[in-house]
Amino acid sequence: MRNVVITAFVFWTVMLGTTVPTPLYPLYEQSFGIVPVEITVLFGVYALGVVVGLLTLGRLSDQIGRKPVLAIALLLSAAAAALFLVSDSLGMLLAARVISGFSAALATGAGTAAIAEQLPERRKWLGPVLALLANMGGLASGTMLSGLLAQWAPHPLRLSWVVDLALIAASLIGLTLVAETVRRGRATFHLERLRIPHEIRGDFIRAAATGGAGFGVLGVLTSVTGILLGVELGKHDPALTGFVVFLGFVSTAAGQLIDRRLPPRLSLPLACVALIVGAALIASAVLGAALPPLLAAAVVVGLGTGSAVSAGLRAIATGVPPERRGGAFSALFAILYTLLALPAIGVGIVIEYAGLRWAGGIFTLVVALLAAAVLISLSSRRRQPSHA
C-alpha cells in the first residue's frame, strides 16, 4: 500500500496547486489593478489548459509509463508555482494558469490509472475512491491552504506558493520510491478525436449537460466568490473565500461517494433538482447580499455535480467497450472542463458591463433552465413505451 499512498499524495499535491490562487484573486486584483473580467479569464485559461492537455497528452502515460508522466506533472506544477511566486503582471499569471492546467490534465489520467494498477486484486474497488479523494481533496485543500495563510500569515501572495513548492519537492522525492506499472514504449503525440459514444449517446449527453452545468457553477464560485464577498457582503476575507470553494469541492466528492449507494435511475433526476435548488440559493445570495445561501449553494451544487459526474462515469464504464472507454472518459472530462471555464468568463464580462447582480441573476437562470431541460428529457424518456 506504500506505493498507493505515495501516488495518491502526488496526485493530491498537483491538484492542490491548481486551486491555491482562488482566495488570492481579490489580492491580485488590488495589487496588479486587475478587473473582474480578467480574474475570470485567469480561471478560464486554466480550464483551457486542462482540455488541451487531455486532447494532446491524454494517452501519454500508457506509452511512457505512469511515473514519468506524474513527474512531468509535478515539474509543471512547480513551474506554475514559481511563476506565481515572482509574478508582477497579468501576463505572468496567465502563463502560470495555463501551465497549471497542463499539470492537472497529466496528473488526472496518470494518477487515476496508477492508483488502480498498484492495488491488489481484492482491493481494486478502492481505486476510484482513492483517486476521487486525491483529486477533489487536492482541489479543496488548495483553497483552504491559501485562504488561511493569506488571512493570518505574512506575505499573502508569496507564502502559499512557498508551501506548495515544498509539497511538490516532497512528492518528487516520494515518487522515486514508487514502482512503475507500465512497460514503456515509444511516445507519440497526436490530438485525441473527441467522440460521443453511440452506445450510450442519450445517457452521455444528459450526464454531460447536468455535470457541465454543475462544473459551470463551481467555476463561477471559484472565480468570483472573492468578488461577491468583498463587493456585496463587505467581507474581504481570503479564509472565507477559500472555505466557500472548499465546501463546493468537498461536496462534489461526497456526491460521487453517495451516488454509489443510490439506484442508478435516481442519479440524474436528483442531480438536476439539486442544481435547480442551488441556482435559487445563489440568486438569493447575490440579490440579497447574504452569506448563508451562498454556503448552502456550495454544498447543494457540489452534491448534485458529484452525482451527475458519477452517472456519466458509470454509463461509460458499463456501456462502452474497453478499447474505447479511454476516449469516452476524455470526451466527458473535456466537456466538463470546457463548461467549467466558459460560464466563468461570461459572468466576468457581464459583471464588467452590467454589475454583479445582473451577472448572478442571468447565470443562475441559465443553470436552472438547463437542469430543468435535462429533468424533462429524463421524464419523457421514462414515459416512452418499450418495444420488444
C-alpha positions as CSV (number, residue, x, y, z in Angstrom):
1,M,0.0,0.0,0.0
2,R,3.0,2.3,0.3
3,N,3.1,2.9,-3.4
4,V,-0.6,3.7,-3.5
5,V,-0.3,6.2,-0.6
6,I,2.7,8.0,-2.3
7,T,0.9,8.1,-5.7
8,A,-2.2,9.5,-4.1
9,F,-0.1,12.1,-2.3
10,V,1.5,13.1,-5.7
11,F,-1.9,13.4,-7.3
12,W,-3.3,15.4,-4.4
13,T,-0.3,17.8,-4.5
14,V,-0.7,18.6,-8.2
15,M,-4.4,19.2,-7.8
16,L,-3.8,21.3,-4.7
17,G,-1.6,23.7,-6.7
18,T,-4.4,24.4,-9.2
19,T,-6.8,26.0,-6.6
20,V,-4.2,27.9,-4.5
21,P,-4.9,31.1,-6.5
22,T,-8.7,31.1,-5.7
23,P,-8.7,33.0,-2.4
24,L,-5.9,35.2,-3.7
25,Y,-7.8,36.6,-6.7
26,P,-9.0,39.7,-4.9
27,L,-5.5,40.4,-3.7
28,Y,-4.1,40.1,-7.2
29,E,-6.9,42.5,-8.3
30,Q,-5.8,45.0,-5.7
31,S,-2.0,44.6,-6.3
32,F,-2.0,44.4,-10.1
33,G,-5.1,46.5,-10.9
34,I,-6.9,43.5,-12.5
35,V,-10.6,44.0,-13.3
36,P,-13.2,41.2,-12.6
37,V,-13.4,40.0,-16.2
38,E,-9.6,39.4,-16.2
39,I,-10.0,37.4,-13.0
40,T,-12.5,35.1,-14.7
41,V,-10.2,34.9,-17.8
42,L,-7.4,33.8,-15.4
43,F,-9.6,31.0,-14.2
44,G,-10.8,30.2,-17.8
45,V,-7.3,29.7,-19.2
46,Y,-6.6,27.1,-16.5
47,A,-9.6,25.0,-17.8
48,L,-8.4,25.6,-21.3
49,G,-5.0,24.2,-20.4
50,V,-6.7,21.1,-18.9
51,V,-8.8,20.5,-22.1
52,V,-5.8,20.9,-24.4
53,G,-3.7,18.7,-22.1
54,L,-6.4,16.0,-22.2
55,L,-6.6,16.1,-26.0
56,T,-2.9,16.1,-26.8
57,L,-1.4,14.1,-23.9
58,G,-4.3,12.0,-22.6
59,R,-2.6,8.7,-23.6
60,L,1.0,9.6,-22.8
61,S,1.1,7.6,-19.5
62,D,0.0,4.5,-21.5
63,Q,3.0,4.9,-23.7
64,I,5.9,6.0,-21.5
65,G,4.7,5.0,-18.0
66,R,2.9,6.5,-15.1
67,K,5.9,7.6,-13.1
68,P,7.4,9.8,-15.9
69,V,4.1,11.5,-16.5
70,L,3.5,12.1,-12.8
71,A,7.0,13.6,-12.6
72,I,6.3,15.9,-15.5
73,A,3.0,16.9,-13.9
74,L,4.9,17.8,-10.7
75,L,7.5,19.8,-12.6
76,L,4.9,21.7,-14.5
77,S,3.1,22.4,-11.2
78,A,6.4,23.6,-9.7
79,A,6.9,25.9,-12.8
80,A,3.4,27.3,-12.3
81,A,4.0,27.9,-8.6
82,A,7.4,29.6,-9.3
83,L,5.7,31.9,-11.8
84,F,3.1,32.8,-9.3
85,L,5.8,33.4,-6.7
86,V,7.6,36.0,-8.8
87,S,4.7,37.4,-10.8
88,D,4.2,41.1,-11.2
89,S,1.8,41.2,-14.1
90,L,-1.3,39.7,-15.6
91,G,0.7,38.1,-18.4
92,M,2.8,36.0,-15.9
93,L,-0.4,35.0,-14.0
94,L,-2.0,33.8,-17.3
95,A,1.1,31.8,-18.2
96,A,1.1,30.2,-14.8
97,R,-2.5,29.2,-15.0
98,V,-2.1,27.6,-18.4
99,I,0.9,25.5,-17.2
100,S,-1.1,24.6,-14.1
101,G,-3.9,23.3,-16.4
102,F,-1.5,21.0,-18.2
103,S,-0.2,19.7,-14.9
104,A,-3.7,18.8,-13.8
105,A,-4.5,17.1,-17.2
106,L,-1.4,14.9,-16.9
107,A,-1.9,14.0,-13.2
108,T,-5.6,13.2,-13.6
109,G,-5.1,10.3,-16.1
110,A,-1.8,9.0,-14.9
111,G,-2.7,9.3,-11.2
112,T,-6.0,7.6,-11.5
113,A,-4.6,4.7,-13.6
114,A,-1.5,4.3,-11.3
115,I,-3.6,4.0,-8.1
116,A,-5.8,1.4,-9.7
117,E,-2.9,-0.7,-11.0
118,Q,-1.0,-0.7,-7.7
119,L,-3.8,-2.1,-5.7
120,P,-4.1,-5.9,-5.2
121,E,-7.0,-7.6,-6.9
122,R,-9.0,-7.9,-3.7
123,R,-8.8,-4.2,-3.1
124,K,-9.4,-2.9,-6.7
125,W,-12.7,-1.4,-5.5
126,L,-10.6,1.2,-3.6
127,G,-9.0,2.6,-6.7
128,P,-11.8,5.0,-7.8
129,V,-12.4,6.1,-4.2
130,L,-8.8,6.9,-3.5
131,A,-8.4,8.7,-6.9
132,L,-11.5,10.7,-6.1
133,L,-10.2,11.7,-2.6
134,A,-6.8,12.7,-4.1
135,N,-8.4,14.7,-6.9
136,M,-11.2,16.5,-5.1
137,G,-9.3,16.5,-1.8
138,G,-6.4,18.3,-3.5
139,L,-8.8,20.9,-5.1
140,A,-10.4,21.5,-1.7
141,S,-7.2,21.7,0.2
142,G,-5.6,24.3,-2.1
143,T,-8.3,26.8,-1.4
144,M,-8.2,26.3,2.4
145,L,-4.4,26.4,2.5
146,S,-4.0,29.7,0.7
147,G,-7.1,31.2,2.3
148,L,-5.8,30.5,5.8
149,L,-2.3,31.7,5.0
150,A,-3.4,34.8,3.2
151,Q,-5.7,35.7,6.2
152,W,-3.4,35.1,9.1
153,A,0.2,34.8,7.8
154,P,2.7,37.3,6.3
155,H,3.3,37.7,2.6
156,P,-0.1,36.6,1.4
157,L,0.8,36.5,-2.3
158,R,4.0,34.6,-1.7
159,L,3.9,32.2,1.3
160,S,1.2,29.9,-0.2
161,W,3.5,29.2,-3.2
162,V,6.5,28.5,-1.0
163,V,4.4,25.9,0.9
164,D,3.2,24.5,-2.5
165,L,6.7,24.2,-3.8
166,A,7.8,22.3,-0.6
167,L,4.9,19.8,-1.1
168,I,6.0,19.3,-4.7
169,A,9.6,18.7,-3.6
170,A,8.4,16.1,-1.1
171,S,6.2,14.5,-3.8
172,L,9.1,14.2,-6.2
173,I,11.2,12.5,-3.6
174,G,8.4,10.1,-2.8
175,L,7.8,9.3,-6.4
176,T,11.3,7.9,-6.7
177,L,10.2,5.1,-4.4
178,V,7.2,4.1,-6.4
179,A,7.4,1.1,-8.8
180,E,6.4,1.6,-12.5
181,T,3.3,-0.3,-13.5
182,V,3.5,0.1,-17.3
183,R,6.0,-1.3,-19.8
184,R,7.5,1.7,-21.5
185,G,7.2,2.2,-25.3
186,R,7.9,5.0,-27.7
187,A,5.9,8.1,-27.0
188,T,3.8,9.5,-29.9
189,F,1.9,12.8,-29.8
190,H,-1.4,13.4,-31.6
191,L,-4.7,15.0,-30.9
192,E,-7.3,12.8,-29.5
193,R,-10.5,13.0,-31.5
194,L,-13.5,13.5,-29.2
195,R,-16.3,11.1,-29.8
196,I,-19.6,10.8,-28.0
197,P,-20.1,7.0,-27.6
198,H,-23.0,6.0,-29.8
199,E,-24.0,3.1,-27.4
200,I,-24.9,5.5,-24.6
201,R,-25.4,8.7,-26.6
202,G,-28.5,9.8,-24.8
203,D,-27.3,9.0,-21.3
204,F,-23.9,10.5,-22.1
205,I,-25.4,13.8,-23.3
206,R,-27.7,14.1,-20.3
207,A,-25.0,13.4,-17.8
208,A,-22.5,15.7,-19.5
209,A,-25.1,18.5,-19.6
210,T,-26.0,18.1,-15.9
211,G,-22.4,17.6,-14.8
212,G,-21.3,20.5,-17.0
213,A,-23.9,22.8,-15.5
214,G,-22.6,21.9,-12.1
215,F,-19.0,22.4,-13.2
216,G,-20.0,25.8,-14.5
217,V,-21.4,26.8,-11.1
218,L,-18.2,25.5,-9.4
219,G,-16.2,27.5,-11.9
220,V,-18.1,30.7,-11.2
221,L,-17.8,30.1,-7.4
222,T,-14.1,29.6,-7.8
223,S,-13.5,32.7,-9.9
224,V,-15.9,35.3,-8.4
225,T,-16.6,34.3,-4.8
226,G,-14.0,36.7,-3.5
227,I,-15.5,39.5,-5.6
228,L,-19.0,38.7,-4.3
229,L,-17.9,38.5,-0.7
230,G,-16.0,41.8,-1.0
231,V,-18.4,43.9,-3.1
232,E,-21.8,42.7,-1.9
233,L,-21.1,41.5,1.7
234,G,-18.1,43.7,2.6
235,K,-16.1,40.6,3.7
236,H,-12.6,40.9,2.4
237,D,-11.7,37.6,3.9
238,P,-9.4,35.1,2.0
239,A,-10.1,32.4,4.5
240,L,-13.9,32.7,4.0
241,T,-13.4,32.7,0.2
242,G,-11.3,29.5,0.5
243,F,-13.9,27.9,2.7
244,V,-16.8,28.5,0.3
245,V,-14.9,26.9,-2.6
246,F,-13.7,24.2,-0.2
247,L,-17.3,23.3,0.5
248,G,-18.1,23.0,-3.2
249,F,-15.3,20.6,-4.0
250,V,-15.7,18.5,-0.8
251,S,-19.5,18.2,-1.5
252,T,-18.7,17.2,-5.1
253,A,-16.6,14.3,-3.8
254,A,-19.3,13.4,-1.2
255,G,-21.9,13.5,-4.0
256,Q,-19.9,10.9,-6.0
257,L,-19.5,8.7,-3.0
258,I,-23.2,8.9,-2.0
259,D,-24.3,8.2,-5.6
260,R,-22.6,4.8,-5.4
261,R,-25.2,3.8,-2.9
262,L,-28.2,5.1,-4.8
263,P,-30.2,3.3,-7.5
264,P,-28.7,4.5,-10.9
265,R,-32.1,5.7,-12.1
266,L,-32.2,8.4,-9.4
267,S,-28.7,9.9,-10.0
268,L,-29.5,12.4,-12.8
269,P,-33.0,13.4,-11.5
270,L,-31.6,14.2,-8.1
271,A,-28.7,16.0,-9.6
272,C,-31.0,18.2,-11.7
273,V,-33.1,19.0,-8.7
274,A,-30.0,19.9,-6.6
275,L,-28.8,22.2,-9.4
276,I,-32.1,24.0,-9.6
277,V,-32.2,24.5,-5.8
278,G,-28.5,25.5,-5.9
279,A,-29.2,28.1,-8.6
280,A,-32.0,29.6,-6.5
281,L,-29.7,29.7,-3.5
282,I,-27.0,31.5,-5.5
283,A,-29.6,34.0,-6.8
284,S,-30.7,34.6,-3.2
285,A,-27.1,35.1,-2.0
286,V,-26.3,37.6,-4.8
287,L,-29.6,39.6,-4.8
288,G,-29.9,39.5,-1.1
289,A,-26.2,40.0,-0.2
290,A,-26.4,37.1,2.2
291,L,-23.8,34.6,3.2
292,P,-25.8,31.6,4.4
293,P,-27.5,30.9,1.0
294,L,-24.0,31.0,-0.7
295,L,-22.7,28.4,1.8
296,A,-25.8,26.3,1.2
297,A,-25.5,26.6,-2.5
298,A,-21.9,25.4,-2.5
299,V,-23.0,22.2,-0.7
300,V,-26.1,21.6,-2.7
301,V,-24.5,22.2,-6.1
302,G,-21.5,20.1,-5.1
303,L,-23.7,17.2,-4.2
304,G,-25.6,17.4,-7.5
305,T,-22.5,17.8,-9.6
306,G,-20.9,14.8,-7.9
307,S,-24.0,12.7,-8.6
308,A,-24.1,13.7,-12.3
309,V,-20.4,13.1,-12.9
310,S,-20.8,9.7,-11.2
311,A,-23.7,8.8,-13.5
312,G,-21.6,9.7,-16.6
313,L,-18.6,7.7,-15.4
314,R,-20.9,4.7,-14.6
315,A,-22.6,4.9,-18.0
316,I,-19.2,4.8,-19.8
317,A,-17.8,2.1,-17.6
318,T,-20.8,-0.2,-18.2
319,G,-21.9,0.7,-21.7
320,V,-18.7,1.4,-23.7
321,P,-16.3,-1.4,-24.9
322,P,-13.0,-1.4,-23.0
323,E,-10.9,-0.4,-26.0
324,R,-12.9,2.9,-26.4
325,R,-13.5,3.8,-22.8
326,G,-10.4,6.0,-22.5
327,G,-11.6,8.2,-25.4
328,A,-15.1,8.3,-23.8
329,F,-13.7,9.4,-20.5
330,S,-11.6,12.0,-22.1
331,A,-14.6,13.3,-24.1
332,L,-16.6,13.6,-20.8
333,F,-13.9,15.5,-18.9
334,A,-13.1,17.7,-21.9
335,I,-16.8,18.8,-22.0
336,L,-16.9,19.3,-18.2
337,Y,-13.7,21.4,-18.1
338,T,-14.9,23.5,-21.1
339,L,-18.1,24.2,-19.3
340,L,-16.1,25.0,-16.2
341,A,-14.4,27.8,-18.0
342,L,-16.9,29.4,-20.4
343,P,-19.6,30.4,-17.8
344,A,-16.9,32.0,-15.6
345,I,-15.7,34.1,-18.4
346,G,-19.2,35.1,-19.4
347,V,-20.1,36.1,-15.8
348,G,-16.9,38.2,-15.7
349,I,-17.9,40.0,-18.9
350,V,-21.5,40.7,-17.5
351,I,-20.0,41.9,-14.2
352,E,-17.8,44.3,-16.1
353,Y,-20.6,45.9,-18.1
354,A,-23.8,45.4,-16.0
355,G,-22.7,44.6,-12.5
356,L,-22.6,41.5,-10.2
357,R,-26.3,41.3,-9.6
358,W,-27.2,41.1,-13.2
359,A,-24.5,38.5,-13.8
360,G,-25.7,36.4,-10.9
361,G,-29.3,36.6,-12.0
362,I,-28.6,35.7,-15.6
363,F,-26.2,32.9,-14.8
364,T,-28.5,31.2,-12.2
365,L,-31.4,31.4,-14.6
366,V,-29.4,29.6,-17.4
367,V,-28.2,26.9,-14.9
368,A,-31.8,26.3,-13.7
369,L,-33.2,26.1,-17.2
370,L,-30.5,23.7,-18.4
371,A,-31.1,21.4,-15.3
372,A,-34.9,21.6,-15.9
373,A,-34.5,20.7,-19.6
374,V,-32.5,17.6,-18.6
375,L,-35.1,16.7,-16.0
376,I,-37.9,17.0,-18.6
377,S,-35.9,14.8,-21.0
378,L,-35.5,12.1,-18.4
379,S,-39.2,12.2,-17.6
380,S,-40.1,12.0,-21.3
381,R,-37.8,9.0,-21.8
382,R,-39.4,7.1,-18.9
383,R,-42.9,7.7,-20.4
384,Q,-41.9,6.3,-23.8
385,P,-43.2,2.7,-24.3
386,S,-40.7,0.0,-24.6
387,H,-40.6,-2.2,-27.8
388,A,-39.8,-5.8,-27.8
